[in-house]
Amino acid sequence: MAKKNVILLIIDTLMLPFLKKAVDNKMAPAFAFFMKHGTASEIISPFPTMSVNVESSLLTGHYSDVHHVPGLVWFHDEEKRLINYGTNASELLQLGLATSLKDPLYNINHEHLNKKAATIFEELSKKGKNSASINGLLYRGSQEKVMQLPFLLSLLPTFHRSLTVKGPDLLTYGSFIKQNPFAKYGHFWQRFGFNNRFSAQELIYLIKNHSLPPFTMVYFPDMDQIIHKKGVEDLSGIVKTDRELQKVLDSFHSWEEALENNVWIIMGDNGQAVVRPRNQNPLIHLEKLLSPYRITKLSKGVRKDDDIVLAVNQRMAFVYLLQPNHSLEEIANILKTDARIDVIAWREEEEKIKVVSGRREGMLMFKKGGQWEDPYGSMWTLNGDIEVLDIFTEGSRIKYGEYPDALARLHAAALSHKGQFLMISAYPGFEFKYGSSPVHVGGASHGGLHQHDSLAAIIVSGTERLPKYNRMIDVKDWILSMLDS
C-alpha cells in the first residue's frame, strides 16, 4: 500500500470540550467527520503557551531550551532589546516599526530559532522528501524562497521589495509568497492573507492541482481573536473554521476520498483561560506591583539605571533583572504577595529551578536527573513543597495536577535564553498588564502554565498510530515515523 501524505492543520485555540459541544449540537460537520473517522483527545502545549513557541516546538520536536524561541515577547540579553513578534501596533511602534516587523518576518526563523535544532522541513529535505508550509509563523526549511513585500513595507529602513528566506519546497506566507496566483483574501485589511480563508484556498489549490507533498502544515489563525474577545464558551469560531474545512473536504471527489491517501492531524496550538470582567479586578498591573524598581519603558529602550525589563505574554510574563544590587528572590517575594499570581519560578545555580506561588504556601526546588520519574519518562530531583506545582507522588512516580508536564516545561523556559529572569504565570481569571500590552477583560487569554492554557484538542484521522506522548514536542518524530514507514 502506498504511503499516505500527512496534513497537519493547526487551528488556533481549538479546545476539546468546546469542539465536542459544537459537534454534539451539529454545528461542525467537517470536524464531526474527522472525529467519526479517527480519535479526538487533548495535547499539551509548551510554556509559555504562545503560538510562536508552540510552532517552534512542533517543528523541532523540542521545548524552548533547545529551540531558543522563548515566547511572543522576550528580552534579548546580548542585543539589550525587547523582542516582540506581534502583540499590537502600539507596542511595535514604540519598539521601532522596522525592527519589530523584521523580527517576525525574518529573524525568528533565521536568527532566533536555534540553527542546530533541525525543523521537520529540514529533516524531510535531507531525506529527499518535499514539504509545504501554509501561513505558518515558523517555516524554516532548506530551500531558498523570495517573498514579495508590500510597497509601504519596503519604505522602512532595512527592507526592500523582496526578502530572501529559507523555507520548505512549497511556502505560503500570507500574500507575501503564495502558491495560487489567483488567490483572494490577501489585502492589507485581511491581514495580508493571514486568515482562515486564505489558508484554506492555498491548501485547496495544492489538492486540486495534485501537488500535495508528503507533509503539509497549514495554520488557521482566526479563532484566536474570537475567543480573546468573546470568551471560551463562544462557538462561532469553531463554526467559521468548520466552513473552511468543509471547502477543503469538498475539493476531493468525496469526503471519504480525503482519508484514503492522507493522514489528517487537526490540532489546536493552545487553550485559553477565562479573564474575569473588569469589576472583578482581572488585571495584574505589574508597574504597580513592582513600583520600587525602575522599569524599562518600551519607547525609551534599556537605560543604564533601569532595574527591570518586563516581557508580557498575556497570562505569563518574563521579569528580567538588570542590576546586581537586587536579586530574583527579592522580586519574587514581592510578586507572591498577589494571590492572582499562580506560579513564580526562576533558575538558580546548577540549573536548579525554584518555584513559589501567590496562592500556595511553601517553596519547591527541582532539577533534572534524580529518583522521581514523571509520566513522560523524565527523571527529576525534588526538594521542598511539591504542592506548589500541584504535583503528587506515588512511590517514585510523579503525577501532575493543574499544570501538565510542569517540570519539563518550566525547566525548558528557564533555560530558553540568556539572562536573569523570573517566569510568572497568572491564575485563571487574571492577566498581566504593563504599558500598552493587550488585555482581554471579560474574554479569554493564554500564555500561562495552567491546564486551561495548556491543553489543546487533537484529532487524528487516517491512521491508528498516535504520538508516543500527548505533548506537542512528540508530534515531529511521530510524523517522521509515519512518512518513513
C-alpha positions as CSV (number, residue, x, y, z in Angstrom):
1,M,0.0,0.0,0.0
2,A,1.3,3.5,-0.9
3,K,2.4,5.7,1.9
4,K,-0.1,8.4,2.9
5,N,0.6,12.1,2.9
6,V,0.4,13.8,6.3
7,I,-1.6,17.0,6.5
8,L,-1.2,18.9,9.8
9,L,-3.9,21.6,10.3
10,I,-3.1,23.9,13.3
11,I,-6.4,25.6,14.4
12,D,-5.5,28.4,16.7
13,T,-7.2,27.9,20.2
14,L,-9.0,24.7,19.3
15,M,-10.1,23.2,22.7
16,L,-11.7,19.8,23.0
17,P,-14.6,20.5,25.4
18,F,-16.0,23.3,23.2
19,L,-15.3,21.4,20.0
20,K,-17.3,18.4,21.4
21,K,-20.1,20.8,22.3
22,A,-20.2,22.2,18.7
23,V,-20.1,18.7,17.2
24,D,-22.8,17.4,19.6
25,N,-25.0,20.3,18.5
26,K,-24.4,19.5,14.9
27,M,-22.7,22.9,14.3
28,A,-19.5,21.5,12.9
29,P,-20.0,18.7,10.2
30,A,-16.4,18.7,9.0
31,F,-14.9,18.4,12.5
32,A,-17.6,15.7,13.2
33,F,-16.5,13.8,10.1
34,F,-12.8,13.8,11.1
35,M,-13.7,12.8,14.7
36,K,-16.0,10.0,13.4
37,H,-13.2,8.6,11.3
38,G,-10.5,9.0,13.9
39,T,-9.7,9.8,17.5
40,A,-10.1,13.0,19.5
41,S,-8.1,13.8,22.6
42,E,-6.0,16.6,24.2
43,I,-2.4,17.5,23.7
44,I,0.0,19.6,25.9
45,S,1.3,22.9,24.6
46,P,4.8,24.2,25.6
47,F,5.2,27.0,28.0
48,P,4.7,29.9,27.6
49,T,1.5,28.9,25.7
50,M,2.0,31.3,22.8
51,S,1.8,30.4,19.1
52,V,5.4,31.1,18.2
53,N,6.7,28.9,21.0
54,V,4.2,26.2,20.0
55,E,5.2,26.2,16.3
56,S,8.9,26.2,17.2
57,S,8.3,23.1,19.5
58,L,6.2,21.4,16.8
59,L,8.7,21.9,14.1
60,T,11.8,21.0,16.1
61,G,10.4,18.4,18.4
62,H,11.8,20.2,21.5
63,Y,10.9,22.7,24.1
64,S,12.5,26.1,24.1
65,D,15.6,25.1,26.0
66,V,16.6,23.6,22.6
67,H,14.9,25.7,20.0
68,H,15.5,29.1,21.7
69,V,12.3,30.9,20.9
70,P,11.1,31.7,24.4
71,G,7.8,33.4,23.8
72,L,5.9,36.0,21.8
73,V,7.7,38.7,23.8
74,W,11.2,38.3,25.4
75,F,14.4,40.3,26.2
76,H,17.5,39.6,24.1
77,D,20.3,39.9,26.6
78,E,23.1,40.3,24.1
79,E,21.3,42.9,22.0
80,K,19.8,44.6,25.1
81,R,16.4,44.9,23.4
82,L,12.9,43.6,23.8
83,I,11.9,41.1,21.0
84,N,8.2,41.4,20.2
85,Y,6.8,39.2,17.4
86,G,3.5,41.0,17.2
87,T,1.3,41.9,20.3
88,N,-0.3,45.0,18.9
89,A,0.5,48.1,16.8
90,S,1.2,50.4,19.7
91,E,3.9,48.2,21.2
92,L,5.5,47.6,17.8
93,L,5.6,51.3,17.1
94,Q,7.2,52.1,20.5
95,L,9.9,49.5,19.9
96,G,10.6,50.7,16.4
97,L,8.5,49.6,13.5
98,A,11.3,48.4,11.1
99,T,13.0,46.2,13.7
100,S,9.7,45.0,15.1
101,L,8.5,43.8,11.7
102,K,11.8,42.2,10.8
103,D,11.7,40.0,13.9
104,P,8.6,38.0,12.9
105,L,9.2,38.2,9.1
106,Y,12.8,37.1,9.2
107,N,14.7,37.0,12.5
108,I,12.5,34.5,14.3
109,N,13.2,31.8,11.6
110,H,16.8,32.7,10.6
111,E,18.4,34.3,13.7
112,H,16.4,33.3,16.9
113,L,15.3,29.7,16.1
114,N,18.3,27.6,17.0
115,K,20.2,26.6,13.8
116,K,21.2,23.4,15.5
117,A,17.6,22.4,16.1
118,A,16.5,20.9,12.7
119,T,12.9,21.6,11.7
120,I,10.8,18.9,10.2
121,F,11.0,20.7,6.9
122,E,14.8,20.5,7.0
123,E,14.8,16.8,8.0
124,L,12.5,15.9,5.2
125,S,14.6,17.7,2.7
126,K,17.6,15.6,3.8
127,K,15.6,12.5,3.1
128,G,14.7,13.8,-0.3
129,K,11.0,14.4,0.6
130,N,9.1,17.6,-0.2
131,S,7.0,19.5,2.3
132,A,4.8,22.6,2.4
133,S,4.0,25.3,5.0
134,I,0.9,27.4,4.5
135,N,0.8,30.5,6.8
136,G,3.0,29.0,9.4
137,L,4.7,31.7,11.6
138,L,7.7,29.3,11.8
139,Y,8.6,27.9,8.3
140,R,12.4,27.4,8.2
141,G,13.5,24.9,5.6
142,S,16.3,24.2,3.2
143,Q,15.0,25.8,0.0
144,E,15.7,29.5,-0.9
145,K,12.5,31.4,-1.3
146,V,11.8,35.0,-2.2
147,M,8.9,36.9,-0.5
148,Q,7.4,40.0,-2.2
149,L,6.8,42.7,0.4
150,P,4.1,45.4,0.1
151,F,5.4,48.7,-1.2
152,L,4.8,50.6,2.1
153,L,6.8,48.0,4.0
154,S,9.7,48.4,1.5
155,L,9.9,52.1,2.5
156,L,11.1,51.2,6.0
157,P,14.8,51.0,6.8
158,T,16.5,47.7,6.1
159,F,13.5,46.5,3.9
160,H,13.4,46.1,0.1
161,R,10.6,45.0,-2.2
162,S,11.8,41.4,-1.8
163,L,13.1,39.3,1.1
164,T,15.0,36.1,0.6
165,V,14.3,33.4,3.2
166,K,14.8,29.6,3.6
167,G,11.6,27.5,3.6
168,P,10.2,24.2,2.6
169,D,9.6,23.3,-1.1
170,L,6.2,24.9,-1.1
171,L,5.9,28.0,1.1
172,T,2.9,30.3,1.6
173,Y,3.4,33.3,4.0
174,G,0.2,35.3,3.5
175,S,0.2,37.3,0.3
176,F,4.0,37.8,0.5
177,I,4.6,34.4,-1.1
178,K,1.8,32.0,-2.2
179,Q,1.0,29.0,-4.4
180,N,-2.3,30.1,-6.0
181,P,-1.5,33.0,-8.4
182,F,-5.2,34.0,-8.3
183,A,-5.5,33.8,-4.5
184,K,-8.1,36.1,-2.8
185,Y,-8.4,37.4,0.7
186,G,-4.8,38.8,0.8
187,H,-5.4,42.5,1.1
188,F,-4.0,44.6,4.0
189,W,-7.4,44.8,5.6
190,Q,-7.4,41.0,5.5
191,R,-4.1,40.9,7.4
192,F,-2.2,40.3,4.1
193,G,-3.6,36.8,3.8
194,F,-3.1,35.6,7.4
195,N,-6.7,34.5,7.7
196,N,-8.6,31.2,7.5
197,R,-10.0,31.7,4.0
198,F,-6.5,32.3,2.6
199,S,-5.1,29.3,4.3
200,A,-7.9,27.1,3.1
201,Q,-7.7,28.2,-0.5
202,E,-4.0,27.6,-0.6
203,L,-4.5,24.0,0.6
204,I,-7.3,23.5,-1.8
205,Y,-5.1,24.7,-4.6
206,L,-2.5,22.1,-3.8
207,I,-5.2,19.4,-3.6
208,K,-6.9,20.3,-6.9
209,N,-3.5,20.5,-8.7
210,H,-2.4,17.1,-7.3
211,S,0.6,19.0,-5.7
212,L,0.3,17.8,-2.1
213,P,3.8,16.9,-0.9
214,P,4.4,14.1,1.7
215,F,4.0,16.6,4.5
216,T,1.9,19.8,4.6
217,M,1.4,22.2,7.6
218,V,-1.4,24.7,7.5
219,Y,-2.1,27.4,10.1
220,F,-5.7,28.7,10.6
221,P,-5.4,31.8,12.8
222,D,-8.8,33.4,13.1
223,M,-10.3,31.7,16.1
224,D,-7.7,33.2,18.5
225,Q,-9.1,36.7,18.3
226,I,-12.7,35.5,18.5
227,I,-12.0,33.6,21.8
228,H,-10.0,36.5,23.1
229,K,-12.9,38.9,22.7
230,K,-16.0,36.6,23.3
231,G,-14.6,34.0,25.7
232,V,-14.1,30.3,25.6
233,E,-17.8,29.4,25.5
234,D,-18.4,31.2,22.2
235,L,-18.6,28.6,19.4
236,S,-18.7,30.9,16.4
237,G,-15.0,30.5,15.7
238,I,-15.4,26.7,15.5
239,V,-18.4,27.1,13.2
240,K,-16.5,29.5,10.9
241,T,-13.4,27.3,10.8
242,D,-15.6,24.3,10.1
243,R,-16.9,26.1,6.9
244,E,-13.4,26.3,5.6
245,L,-12.7,22.7,6.4
246,Q,-15.9,21.7,4.5
247,K,-14.5,23.5,1.5
248,V,-11.2,21.6,1.9
249,L,-13.1,18.3,2.0
250,D,-15.3,19.3,-0.9
251,S,-12.1,19.7,-3.0
252,F,-11.9,15.9,-3.1
253,H,-14.3,13.7,-5.1
254,S,-15.8,12.7,-1.8
255,W,-15.1,13.4,1.9
256,E,-14.1,9.7,2.3
257,E,-11.6,10.1,-0.5
258,A,-9.8,12.7,1.6
259,L,-8.9,9.9,4.1
260,E,-7.8,7.3,1.5
261,N,-4.4,8.8,0.7
262,N,-3.9,11.2,3.6
263,V,-3.4,11.2,7.3
264,W,-5.1,14.3,8.9
265,I,-3.9,15.8,12.1
266,I,-6.1,18.6,13.3
267,M,-4.9,20.3,16.4
268,G,-5.1,23.5,18.5
269,D,-2.0,25.3,19.4
270,N,-3.0,26.2,23.0
271,G,-6.1,26.6,25.2
272,Q,-7.4,29.8,26.7
273,A,-8.4,30.7,30.2
274,V,-11.3,33.0,31.1
275,V,-10.4,36.6,32.0
276,R,-12.8,38.0,34.6
277,P,-14.9,41.1,33.9
278,R,-13.5,44.5,34.9
279,N,-15.4,44.7,38.2
280,Q,-13.6,41.6,39.4
281,N,-10.0,43.0,39.3
282,P,-8.8,40.8,36.4
283,L,-5.6,42.8,35.5
284,I,-2.4,42.3,37.4
285,H,-0.7,45.7,36.9
286,L,3.0,44.9,37.1
287,E,4.2,48.5,37.2
288,K,2.2,49.0,40.4
289,L,3.3,45.7,42.0
290,L,6.9,46.4,41.1
291,S,6.9,50.1,41.8
292,P,10.0,50.0,44.0
293,Y,12.0,49.3,40.8
294,R,12.8,51.3,37.8
295,I,11.2,49.5,34.8
296,T,12.3,49.9,31.2
297,K,9.9,51.9,29.1
298,L,9.2,50.4,25.7
299,S,9.7,53.7,23.8
300,K,13.0,54.6,25.7
301,G,14.8,51.2,25.5
302,V,17.1,49.9,28.2
303,R,18.8,52.7,30.2
304,K,21.8,52.1,32.4
305,D,19.9,52.8,35.6
306,D,16.9,50.5,34.8
307,D,16.4,47.7,37.3
308,I,13.8,45.5,35.4
309,V,12.6,44.7,31.9
310,L,9.1,43.3,31.6
311,A,8.1,41.0,28.7
312,V,4.4,40.4,29.0
313,N,2.9,37.3,27.2
314,Q,-0.7,37.8,28.2
315,R,-1.2,35.4,31.2
316,M,2.5,34.9,31.5
317,A,5.4,37.3,31.9
318,F,9.2,37.3,32.0
319,V,10.7,39.6,34.6
320,Y,14.3,40.4,33.8
321,L,16.7,41.7,36.4
322,L,19.4,44.1,35.1
323,Q,21.1,45.3,38.3
324,P,23.4,43.2,40.6
325,N,22.2,45.0,43.7
326,H,18.9,43.3,43.6
327,S,18.0,39.5,43.5
328,L,15.4,37.4,41.7
329,E,14.2,36.1,45.1
330,E,13.7,39.7,46.4
331,I,11.4,40.4,43.4
332,A,9.7,37.0,43.8
333,N,8.9,37.9,47.4
334,I,7.0,41.0,46.2
335,L,5.2,39.2,43.5
336,K,4.0,36.4,45.7
337,T,2.0,38.9,47.8
338,D,-0.5,38.9,45.0
339,A,-2.7,35.8,45.2
340,R,-3.6,36.2,41.5
341,I,-0.1,35.1,40.5
342,D,-0.2,31.4,40.4
343,V,3.4,30.4,39.7
344,I,6.7,32.3,40.2
345,A,9.8,30.4,39.0
346,W,13.5,31.1,38.3
347,R,16.8,29.4,37.6
348,E,19.4,29.1,40.3
349,E,22.9,27.6,40.1
350,E,23.5,24.1,38.6
351,E,20.3,24.5,36.6
352,K,18.1,24.2,39.6
353,I,14.6,25.7,39.3
354,K,13.0,27.4,42.3
355,V,9.2,27.8,42.4
356,V,6.9,29.8,44.8
357,S,3.3,30.9,44.5
358,G,1.0,33.7,45.4
359,R,-1.7,31.1,46.1
360,R,0.1,28.3,47.8
361,E,2.4,28.2,50.8
362,G,5.9,26.8,50.5
363,M,8.8,26.5,48.0
364,L,9.8,23.8,45.6
365,M,13.3,23.3,44.2
366,F,13.8,20.9,41.4
367,K,16.4,19.9,38.8
368,K,16.8,17.3,36.0
369,G,18.0,13.8,37.0
370,G,17.2,12.0,40.2
371,Q,14.9,9.4,41.6
372,W,11.5,10.7,40.6
373,E,10.0,9.7,37.3
374,D,7.3,11.7,35.5
375,P,4.7,10.3,33.1
376,Y,6.9,11.1,30.2
377,G,10.0,9.1,31.3
378,S,12.0,12.1,32.6
379,M,13.8,11.8,35.9
380,W,13.8,14.6,38.5
381,T,15.2,15.7,41.9
382,L,12.5,17.3,44.1
383,N,13.1,19.2,47.3
384,G,10.5,21.2,49.2
385,D,6.8,21.5,48.8
386,I,5.6,19.7,45.7
387,E,2.1,21.1,46.3
388,V,3.3,24.5,45.0
389,L,3.0,22.9,41.5
390,D,0.1,20.7,42.3
391,I,2.3,17.6,42.0
392,F,1.5,14.3,43.6
393,T,3.8,11.2,44.1
394,E,3.1,7.5,44.2
395,G,6.1,5.6,45.1
396,S,8.8,7.0,42.9
397,R,6.4,8.3,40.3
398,I,5.2,11.8,39.7
399,K,1.7,12.8,38.8
400,Y,0.7,16.2,37.5
401,G,-2.4,18.1,38.5
402,E,-3.3,21.6,37.2
403,Y,0.0,22.1,35.4
404,P,0.6,19.4,32.8
405,D,4.2,18.4,32.3
406,A,5.0,21.2,34.6
407,L,8.6,20.3,35.5
408,A,9.9,19.9,31.9
409,R,8.0,23.0,30.6
410,L,9.3,25.3,33.4
411,H,12.8,23.8,33.2
412,A,12.8,24.5,29.4
413,A,11.6,28.0,29.7
414,A,14.2,28.8,32.4
415,L,17.0,27.6,30.1
416,S,15.5,29.0,26.8
417,H,17.6,32.1,26.6
418,K,20.3,34.1,28.4
419,G,19.7,36.5,31.3
420,Q,18.5,36.6,34.9
421,F,14.7,36.4,34.9
422,L,11.6,35.2,36.6
423,M,8.8,33.4,34.9
424,I,5.4,34.3,36.3
425,S,2.0,32.7,35.4
426,A,-1.4,34.1,36.4
427,Y,-4.2,32.1,37.9
428,P,-7.2,31.5,35.6
429,G,-9.4,34.6,35.6
430,F,-6.5,37.0,35.5
431,E,-4.0,38.5,33.1
432,F,-0.8,40.6,33.3
433,K,-0.7,44.2,32.2
434,Y,2.2,46.6,31.6
435,G,2.1,49.8,29.5
436,S,0.1,49.2,26.3
437,S,0.2,45.4,26.4
438,P,-3.1,43.9,25.1
439,V,-5.7,42.8,27.6
440,H,-8.8,40.7,27.2
441,V,-11.1,41.7,30.0
442,G,-14.3,39.7,30.0
443,G,-13.0,37.4,27.3
444,A,-10.2,34.9,27.4
445,S,-6.4,34.7,27.2
446,H,-3.4,32.3,27.2
447,G,0.3,32.2,27.9
448,G,0.1,30.6,31.3
449,L,1.2,27.3,32.7
450,H,-2.3,26.2,33.9
451,Q,-4.1,23.4,32.1
452,H,-6.7,25.9,30.8
453,D,-4.0,27.5,28.8
454,S,-2.0,24.3,28.1
455,L,-4.5,21.7,26.7
456,A,-5.5,21.9,23.1
457,A,-7.6,19.5,21.0
458,I,-6.0,17.0,18.6
459,I,-7.9,14.9,16.1
460,V,-6.1,12.1,14.2
461,S,-7.8,10.6,11.1
462,G,-6.5,8.2,8.5
463,T,-4.2,6.2,10.8
464,E,-4.3,4.3,14.0
465,R,-0.8,5.4,15.0
466,L,-0.5,8.1,17.7
467,P,2.4,10.1,19.1
468,K,4.4,8.5,22.0
469,Y,3.0,11.0,24.4
470,N,0.2,13.6,24.3
471,R,2.7,16.5,24.0
472,M,3.4,18.8,21.1
473,I,7.1,18.0,21.3
474,D,6.3,14.4,20.4
475,V,4.5,15.2,17.2
476,K,7.5,15.7,14.9
477,D,9.0,12.3,15.5
478,W,5.6,10.7,15.1
479,I,5.0,12.4,11.7
480,L,8.5,11.4,10.5
481,S,7.9,7.8,11.6
482,M,4.7,7.7,9.5
483,L,6.5,9.1,6.5
484,D,9.4,6.7,6.9
485,S,7.5,3.5,7.4
